[in-house]
């Protein structure tokens, strides 16, 4: 980690020297000159700063820098709460396979505040070790979704060339670098390098159907929130074609703001999942650097537990994180911990060799069991704050009569926030309706048709959003507005939080 941090700093300095007039140069210089921030972690490299840093060049205040950065082509995004040292940042990756060491991790995210709260699991003990091929590069080592299917085998070639069926563990995650026909037979494989490292760019294009597994298909940045939409259905299209739809909606609700300076920070994750068979479960997976507090834990093995509770609390590095599972599909919690189950896959542990430590050795899975129907909609809220901060506000599921609409309510003291998603593909004719008391509140609705006009009607019991003259949805298909009782006649569009 020390070496990686120093290499990144050197790259930033070289880019500043090569492109001193780039719009981001002033912000980057500010970061690099801030003596309270990161510096070279290895003292023997400190002289590298003198090669590239030009102290006479202008700095730009970080308060003017954007809080969301997105690179859609490679499926990378980072959102910050602010630019203070004690702020939070949220990273999200949901893109194609394009580099030599890419893992099966589309839709994963990380969360940092004064230290890691959520980060990928697994250690590095080599590129083709049992730990790497059965855990560290696999979906279950990341903060994304698992869809376990005992009939599936989609991992014939994991960096060692084609291997017999059953060579590697079935982690319930995303397929390897292969496609399958309707009967589950292997139809086409591609090199795991995925980057045309050895064969040139034509190799990537020729295997695009294999490498192009996920996309960030929408993103929006506003002062009080960031929104990201990730499409990752193709990543789960393995030998049993177990998933018909996998779309992740991620909202970063920033703390404070002009309406409510005491509003809490929240990360809301809504997963729109449709499986191929009613018996298939789905799991929301998180990796944590320390053991979380969970009530009602029942041991089911060595360092493995389960609980009917749908909440956990973590403290680490001076920060606290609360995670709530809010349905609408009921979930149960499974917890795995070190040393016997920190890399648990399909009935056994896959520890790293040579004493290498898993930096996030605690894995929590909120599992929606198989049963009736094919929909596995998962809604989770993560509340990061300082360890000594007051308890977070109450968070409840959004009440709605429409199975196509899900959401949460963050009950901030002055201005509660409502986050809603219309599931499925956006439609120009679709409406959104949910229950609301009519009190003053901030609303953020996603899953709408991009760039379309919508009429927002607010009654004493309901919010109804219909296509028509009024507010216009963003290019990401989202709509943000305030509900201010008495500010407008009933039935008129509500004030926009834009």
C-alpha positions in Angstrom: 0.0 0.0 0.0 2.9 2.4 0.7 4.3 1.8 -2.7 0.9 2.2 -4.5 0.2 5.5 -2.7 3.7 6.9 -3.6 3.3 5.8 -7.3 -0.1 7.6 -7.5 1.5 10.8 -6.1 4.3 10.6 -8.6 1.9 10.1 -11.4 -0.1 13.2 -10.3 3.1 15.3 -10.2 4.2 14.1 -13.7 0.8 15.0 -15.1 1.0 18.5 -13.6 4.3 19.0 -15.3 3.1 17.7 -18.6 -0.3 19.5 -18.6 0.1 22.6 -16.3 -2.9 24.3 -17.9 -5.4 21.4 -17.5 -8.5 22.6 -15.6 -7.9 20.2 -12.8 -4.2 21.2 -12.3 -4.9 23.9 -9.7 -7.0 21.5 -7.5 -4.3 18.8 -7.9 -1.6 21.2 -6.8 -3.7 22.2 -3.8 -4.0 18.5 -2.7 -0.2 17.9 -3.2 0.8 21.1 -1.3 -1.5 20.5 1.6 0.9 19.6 4.4 -2.0 18.1 6.4 -2.7 15.6 3.6 -0.8 12.6 2.2 2.8 12.9 1.2 5.4 10.4 0.1 5.0 7.5 2.6 8.5 6.1 1.9 11.1 8.7 3.0 13.7 7.6 0.4 11.3 8.7 -2.4 10.8 12.2 -1.0 13.3 13.7 -3.6 10.8 12.8 -6.3 8.6 15.7 -5.3 11.5 18.1 -6.2 11.6 16.7 -9.8 8.1 17.6 -10.8 6.4 20.0 -8.3 6.5 23.7 -9.3 5.6 25.8 -6.2 5.3 29.0 -8.2 2.3 27.8 -10.2 -1.2 28.8 -9.1 -3.4 26.8 -6.7 -7.2 26.5 -7.0 -9.3 26.2 -3.8 -10.7 22.8 -3.3 -14.1 24.2 -2.4 -14.6 24.9 -6.1 -13.7 21.3 -7.2 -16.6 19.0 -8.2 -17.6 16.3 -5.7 -18.3 13.7 -8.3 -15.9 12.4 -10.9 -17.1 9.8 -13.5 -15.2 7.9 -16.2 -18.0 6.1 -18.0 -15.9 4.4 -20.6 -14.0 2.4 -18.0 -16.9 2.3 -15.5 -15.3 4.3 -12.6 -16.8 6.9 -10.3 -15.9 8.6 -7.1 -18.2 10.8 -5.0 -17.1 12.9 -2.0 -19.2 14.4 0.8 -16.9 17.4 0.8 -13.2 18.3 0.4 -12.3 18.4 4.2 -9.9 15.9 5.6 -12.7 14.3 7.7 -15.1 14.0 4.8 -16.3 10.7 3.3 -15.7 9.3 -0.2 -17.5 6.6 -2.1 -16.0 4.7 -5.0 -18.0 2.7 -7.5 -16.8 0.6 -10.4 -19.1 -0.9 -13.0 -17.5 -1.2 -16.4 -16.0 -3.6 -19.0 -13.1 -5.8 -18.6 -10.2 -3.9 -20.2 -7.0 -4.5 -18.2 -4.8 -7.5 -17.5 -5.6 -7.9 -13.8 -9.3 -7.2 -13.9 -11.5 -9.0 -11.4 -15.1 -10.3 -11.6 -16.3 -7.3 -9.6 -18.8 -5.2 -11.6 -21.1 -3.1 -9.4 -18.8 -3.1 -6.4 -18.3 0.0 -4.2 -16.0 1.2 -1.3 -16.7 3.7 1.5 -14.0 5.6 3.4 -14.3 8.0 6.3 -11.3 8.6 8.6 -10.5 5.0 7.6 -12.0 2.1 5.7 -15.6 1.3 6.4 -16.4 -0.8 3.4 -13.6 -2.1 1.1 -12.9 -5.2 -1.1 -11.8 -8.4 0.6 -9.0 -10.8 -0.3 -5.2 -10.5 -0.1 -2.6 -10.7 -2.9 -0.5 -13.8 -2.6 0.1 -14.2 -6.4 -2.1 -14.1 -9.5 -2.9 -17.9 -9.8 -2.9 -19.1 -6.2 -5.9 -21.0 -4.8 -6.8 -17.9 -2.8 -6.7 -15.7 -5.9 -8.7 -17.9 -8.2 -11.3 -19.1 -5.7 -11.7 -15.9 -3.7 -9.6 -12.7 -4.3 -10.5 -12.1 -7.9 -14.0 -13.5 -7.6 -17.3 -11.6 -7.1 -17.8 -12.8 -3.5 -14.6 -10.8 -2.4 -16.3 -7.6 -3.5 -19.1 -5.3 -2.3 -21.6 -6.2 -5.0 -24.2 -9.0 -5.5 -24.2 -12.8 -5.4 -26.8 -14.9 -7.1 -25.9 -18.5 -6.0 -27.0 -21.3 -8.4 -25.9 -24.8 -7.6 -26.4 -25.8 -11.2 -24.0 -23.2 -12.6 -20.4 -23.6 -13.6 -19.1 -20.5 -15.5 -15.4 -20.5 -14.5 -13.5 -22.9 -16.8 -10.6 -20.5 -17.3 -9.4 -18.4 -14.4 -5.9 -17.4 -15.6 -4.6 -21.0 -15.9 -6.0 -22.0 -19.2 -9.1 -24.1 -19.7 -9.7 -26.5 -16.8 -12.3 -29.3 -16.2 -15.7 -28.5 -14.8 -15.6 -28.1 -11.1 -11.9 -27.1 -10.8 -12.8 -23.8 -9.1 -15.3 -22.9 -6.4 -18.8 -21.7 -7.4 -19.1 -18.4 -5.5 -22.5 -17.5 -7.0 -21.0 -14.5 -8.7 -20.2 -13.2 -12.1 -19.0 -15.4 -15.0 -15.4 -15.6 -16.1 -14.3 -14.8 -19.6 -16.7 -17.0 -21.6 -20.1 -17.2 -23.1 -22.6 -20.1 -23.1 -25.4 -21.3 -25.3 -29.0 -21.8 -24.2 -28.2 -25.3 -23.0 -25.3 -24.1 -20.8 -22.6 -25.4 -23.1 -19.4 -23.4 -23.5 -19.7 -21.5 -26.7 -16.7 -19.1 -26.7 -13.8 -18.2 -24.4 -11.4 -15.3 -24.4 -8.1 -14.6 -22.7 -8.4 -13.4 -19.1 -6.0 -10.5 -19.9 -8.9 -8.6 -21.4 -6.7 -5.7 -22.4 -5.2 -6.6 -25.7 -1.9 -6.5 -23.8 -0.3 -9.0 -26.1 -2.5 -9.1 -29.2 -3.5 -5.5 -30.0 -6.8 -3.7 -29.8 -8.5 -6.0 -32.4 -8.4 -8.7 -29.8 -10.7 -6.7 -27.4 -13.1 -5.8 -30.2 -13.2 -9.5 -31.4 -14.1 -10.6 -27.8 -16.3 -7.6 -26.9 -19.4 -9.8 -26.2 -17.3 -11.4 -23.4 -15.4 -8.4 -22.0 -18.2 -5.8 -22.2 -20.0 -7.0 -19.0 -21.2 -3.7 -17.3 -21.7 0.0 -17.8 -22.4 3.1 -15.8 -25.5 4.1 -17.8 -26.5 7.2 -15.9 -24.9 9.7 -13.4 -25.9 13.1 -12.0 -24.1 15.5 -9.7 -25.8 18.1 -7.6 -24.6 19.9 -4.4 -26.7 17.8 -2.1 -26.5 14.4 -3.8 -24.8 12.2 -6.4 -26.6 9.5 -8.4 -25.1 6.6 -10.3 -26.9 3.8 -12.3 -25.0 0.6 -13.1 -26.1 -2.0 -15.6 -24.5 -5.3 -14.9 -26.8 -8.0 -16.2 -24.3 -9.4 -18.7 -21.8 -10.0 -15.9 -24.1 -12.6 -14.4 -25.0 -14.3 -17.7 -23.2 -17.6 -17.1 -23.9 -21.2 -18.0 -27.4 -21.2 -16.4 -28.3 -17.6 -17.5 -29.4 -17.1 -14.0 -30.2 -13.4 -14.1 -32.6 -11.7 -16.4 -31.9 -8.2 -15.0 -29.3 -6.8 -12.6 -29.3 -3.0 -12.3 -27.7 -1.1 -9.3 -29.0 2.4 -8.3 -26.5 4.1 -6.0 -27.3 7.5 -4.2 -24.8 9.5 -2.2 -26.9 11.8 0.0 -24.5 14.4 1.3 -24.8 15.8 4.8 -26.0 19.3 5.7 -27.2 21.7 3.1 -29.2 25.0 3.0 -32.5 23.4 4.0 -31.1 21.4 6.9 -27.6 21.9 8.2 -28.0 18.8 10.5 -29.0 16.4 7.7 -27.1 13.1 7.9 -24.9 11.6 5.3 -26.4 8.4 3.7 -25.6 6.0 0.9 -28.7 4.3 -0.5 -28.3 1.3 -2.7 -31.2 -0.2 -4.6 -30.7 -3.3 -6.6 -33.2 -4.2 -9.3 -32.8 -7.9 -9.8 -34.9 -10.4 -11.7 -33.7 -14.0 -11.6 -34.4 -16.8 -14.1 -35.9 -19.3 -11.7 -38.0 -18.9 -8.5 -35.6 -21.0 -6.4 -32.6 -18.7 -6.9 -31.6 -16.4 -4.0 -29.7 -13.1 -4.2 -27.4 -11.5 -1.7 -26.1 -8.0 -0.9 -22.5 -8.5 0.1 -20.3 -6.2 2.2 -16.7 -6.6 3.3 -15.7 -4.9 6.6 -12.3 -4.2 8.2 -13.5 -5.1 11.8 -16.2 -7.2 13.3 -19.6 -5.5 13.2 -22.1 -5.5 16.0 -25.2 -7.6 15.1 -27.9 -8.7 17.5 -29.3 -12.2 17.6 -26.3 -14.0 16.1 -26.5 -17.8 16.0 -23.3 -19.8 15.3 -23.6 -22.2 12.4 -19.9 -23.2 12.2 -16.4 -22.1 13.0 -16.5 -18.2 12.7 -19.7 -18.3 10.8 -23.0 -16.9 12.1 -26.5 -16.1 11.0 -29.2 -13.7 12.3 -32.7 -12.7 11.6 -31.7 -9.1 12.2 -31.3 -6.8 9.2 -29.0 -4.2 10.8 -25.3 -4.0 11.7 -23.1 -1.4 13.2 -19.3 -1.0 12.6 -16.7 1.2 14.2 -13.3 1.7 12.7 -10.7 4.5 12.5 -12.8 7.0 14.5 -15.8 6.5 12.3 -19.1 4.6 12.6 -21.2 2.9 10.0 -24.8 1.6 10.3 -26.2 -0.6 7.6 -29.9 -1.3 7.3 -31.6 -3.8 5.0 -35.0 -2.4 4.1 -36.5 -4.9 1.7 -39.0 -5.1 0.0 -37.7 -8.7 -0.4 -37.2 -10.0 3.1 -33.5 -10.8 4.0 -31.5 -12.7 6.6 -28.0 -11.9 7.6 -25.0 -14.2 7.3 -21.6 -13.2 8.8 -18.2 -14.7 8.1 -15.0 -13.9 10.1 -11.3 -14.7 10.5 -9.4 -16.8 10.8 -11.5 -19.8 9.8 -14.0 -18.2 7.5 -12.6 -14.9 6.2 -12.4 -16.3 2.6 -15.3 -18.7 2.8 -16.6 -20.0 -0.5 -18.8 -23.1 -1.2 -18.1 -24.9 2.1 -14.5 -24.2 2.7 -12.0 -21.4 3.5 -9.4 -20.2 0.9 -6.8 -18.3 3.0 -3.9 -16.5 1.4 -0.5 -18.0 1.4 2.6 -16.8 3.2 0.8 -15.1 6.1 -0.8 -12.5 3.8 -3.7 -10.8 5.6 -7.1 -10.1 4.3 -7.6 -6.3 4.9 -11.4 -6.8 5.1 -11.7 -10.2 6.8 -15.4 -9.8 7.9 -18.0 -10.5 5.3 -21.7 -9.8 5.8 -24.3 -11.1 3.4 -27.9 -9.9 3.4 -29.6 -12.8 1.7 -33.0 -12.7 0.0 -34.0 -16.4 -0.2 -35.5 -18.0 -3.3 -39.3 -18.6 -3.3 -42.3 -17.4 -5.2 -41.7 -15.1 -8.1 -38.6 -13.9 -9.9 -38.0 -10.5 -8.5 -35.3 -10.0 -5.8 -35.4 -6.2 -5.1 -32.9 -5.2 -2.5 -32.8 -1.8 -0.7 -30.0 -0.9 1.7 -29.0 2.2 3.5 -25.5 2.9 4.9 -25.1 5.8 7.4 -21.4 6.8 7.9 -20.5 9.3 10.6 -18.0 10.0 13.3 -17.7 7.4 16.1 -18.7 10.0 18.8 -21.6 11.5 16.8 -25.2 11.3 17.9 -27.3 8.3 16.7 -28.3 8.7 13.0 -31.9 9.6 12.0 -34.5 6.9 11.6 -34.6 5.3 8.1 -37.8 3.5 6.9 -38.9 1.9 3.7 -41.0 4.2 1.4 -44.7 3.2 1.5 -46.1 2.6 -2.0 -48.9 0.5 -3.5 -47.0 0.1 -6.8 -44.6 -2.9 -6.9 -42.6 -1.1 -9.6 -41.7 1.7 -7.1 -39.3 1.2 -4.1 -37.6 3.7 -1.9 -36.5 4.9 1.6 -37.2 7.8 3.8 -34.4 9.4 5.8 -36.2 11.1 8.7 -33.9 14.1 9.1 -35.2 16.5 11.8 -36.1 19.5 9.7 -36.3 18.2 6.1 -36.9 14.5 5.7 -35.4 13.1 2.4 -37.3 10.7 0.2 -35.4 8.5 -2.3 -37.5 6.5 -4.8 -36.7 4.4 -7.9 -39.1 3.1 -10.5 -37.8 -0.4 -11.3 -37.4 -1.8 -14.8 -36.5 0.0 -18.0 -37.5 3.7 -18.2 -40.7 4.3 -20.1 -42.0 7.6 -21.5 -45.5 6.7 -20.3 -44.7 5.4 -16.9 -46.0 7.1 -13.7 -44.6 7.1 -10.2 -46.8 7.2 -7.1 -45.9 6.8 -3.4 -47.4 7.7 -0.1 -46.2 10.8 1.7 -47.7 12.8 4.6 -47.3 16.1 2.7 -44.9 17.6 5.1 -41.9 19.6 3.9 -39.3 17.3 2.5 -36.7 16.7 -0.2 -37.4 14.2 -2.9 -35.1 12.3 -5.3 -36.7 10.0 -7.9 -34.8 7.9 -10.4 -35.7 5.3 -13.1 -37.6 7.9 -15.1 -37.3 8.6 -18.9 -34.3 10.9 -19.4 -34.9 14.4 -20.5 -38.7 14.3 -20.2 -41.2 16.7 -18.6 -43.0 15.5 -15.5 -45.9 16.9 -13.5 -45.5 16.6 -9.8 -48.8 16.5 -7.8 -48.6 16.5 -4.0 -51.7 15.8 -1.8 -51.9 15.3 2.0 -51.2 11.6 1.5 -49.5 11.0 -1.8 -46.9 12.2 -4.3 -47.8 11.4 -7.9 -45.4 12.0 -10.8 -46.9 11.8 -14.4 -45.5 12.7 -17.8 -46.5 16.2 -18.7 -45.6 19.9 -18.4 -43.6 20.7 -15.2 -40.1 19.7 -14.1 -37.7 18.0 -16.5 -35.8 14.8 -15.6 -32.1 14.8 -15.9 -30.1 13.0 -18.6 -29.7 10.2 -16.0 -33.5 9.9 -15.6 -33.7 11.5 -12.2 -35.9 14.2 -10.7 -35.2 16.3 -7.6 -37.7 18.6 -6.0 -38.8 20.1 -2.7 -42.2 19.7 -1.2 -43.1 22.9 0.7 -46.7 22.8 2.1 -48.6 26.0 1.3 -45.9 27.3 -1.1 -48.0 26.5 -4.2 -51.6 25.7 -4.9 -52.5 22.0 -4.7 -51.7 20.1 -7.9 -49.0 22.4 -9.2 -45.5 21.3 -9.7 -43.4 21.3 -6.5 -40.3 23.5 -6.1 -37.2 22.0 -7.7 -34.1 21.3 -5.7 -31.9 22.2 -8.6 
